[in-house]
Amino acid sequence: DPHYVAIAINAGNLDFEKTKKVIDTYNAANYSVLNLKVMMQSVAQQQIIIIGSFADANICKSYLFRMVNEQSVSDALKGINFRNLLGTRENLNVMINKNAMSTYMEFMQQYYLKP
């Protein structure tokens, strides 16, 4: 199933266009063959940056682990309280619509991040 990285903004003033440019530049330099899209999704007060799609969970997880160490992306999110997530569109949508971030974090730890 296609998977996505999601950056859920918990607090702070996100400049989406600036952040999108930074992520697009990073993706073009490192993942151009994947043709990744960067989108904003807002539900109630929650803003979520969606990056994808990735062919499967392993490619998505690899991208996430590399992206969190990318200085330009870190700089773009400075001053923002956020959580990095990954999952299928369906799983992410359920989490967003039910406002179930902590439950989803537990699911993600068990399903995706166990060695």
C-alpha atoms as one frame of an Amber mdcrd trajectory, in Angstrom:
protein
   0.000   0.000   0.000   1.196   3.552  -0.632   2.501   5.239   2.504   2.990
   8.868   3.488   5.062  10.883   5.915   2.997  13.358   7.900   4.299  16.259
   9.959   1.548  17.139  12.427   1.845  20.721  13.680   0.884  20.922  17.354
   1.820  24.552  18.045   3.637  27.457  16.454   3.257  29.540  13.312   4.008
  27.397  10.296   4.948  29.142   7.054   3.754  26.326   4.802   5.013  27.813
   1.511   8.518  28.317   2.922   8.559  24.862   4.501   7.196  23.276   1.302
  10.003  24.920  -0.737  12.633  23.520   1.647  11.136  20.009   1.532  10.702
  20.187  -2.276  14.384  21.174  -2.622  15.447  18.336  -0.310  13.269  15.866
  -2.243  14.593  17.033  -5.633  18.193  16.587  -4.449  17.676  13.201  -2.795
  14.475  11.580  -4.062  13.754  13.071  -7.486  12.922   9.661  -8.975  10.025
   9.277  -6.500   8.271  12.468  -7.675   7.042  13.253  -4.141   4.286  15.758
  -3.464   4.130  18.028  -0.409   0.599  19.008   0.625  -1.101  20.714   3.548
  -4.143  19.192   5.180  -6.078  21.068   7.858  -8.637  19.452  10.112 -10.219
  21.619  12.826  -7.213  23.370  14.396  -4.712  20.708  13.276  -2.374  21.449
  10.357  -0.608  18.473   8.810   2.038  18.452   6.097   1.665  15.293   3.985
   4.638  14.021   1.930   4.312  11.144  -0.503   3.468   8.818  -1.799   5.957
   6.059  -1.112   5.570   2.553  -2.563   5.658   0.854   0.838   6.289   1.280
   4.561  10.031   0.535   4.378  10.761   3.242   1.806   8.600   5.666   3.781
  10.399   4.826   7.039  13.810   5.218   5.383  12.788   8.647   4.051  11.526
   9.744   7.475  14.724   8.663   9.253  16.868  10.572   6.730  14.621  13.640
   6.671  14.720  14.161  10.450  18.500  14.574  10.209  18.313  17.103   7.367
  19.397  20.518   8.683  17.428  22.579   6.157  14.193  20.809   7.114  14.952
  21.222  10.837  15.610  24.931  10.281  12.305  25.343   8.412  10.453  23.837
  11.393  12.338  25.803  14.062   9.983  27.151  16.732   7.246  24.714  15.715
   6.016  21.950  18.010   5.393  18.981  15.712   5.244  15.203  15.455   6.565
  13.100  12.590   4.221  10.316  11.554   4.025   7.727   8.825   1.312   5.450
   7.552  -1.180   4.740   4.831  -3.522   7.541   3.819  -6.383   5.588   5.388
  -4.636   5.180   8.754  -3.541   8.812   8.837  -7.063   9.984   7.962  -8.578
   7.910  10.783  -6.056   9.387  13.231  -6.740  12.946  12.015 -10.533  12.622
  11.966 -10.710  10.996  15.393  -8.095  13.376  16.838  -6.270  10.304  18.140
  -2.613  11.387  18.011  -1.446   9.548  21.144  -3.216   6.319  20.123  -1.701
   6.605  16.646   1.791   7.178  18.087   1.448   3.897  20.015   0.233   2.094
  16.877   3.115   3.546  14.843   5.692   2.476  17.449   4.338  -1.095  17.428
   3.693  -1.476  13.712   6.416   0.544  11.996   9.230   1.328  14.396   9.943
  -1.967  16.135  13.359  -3.318  15.106
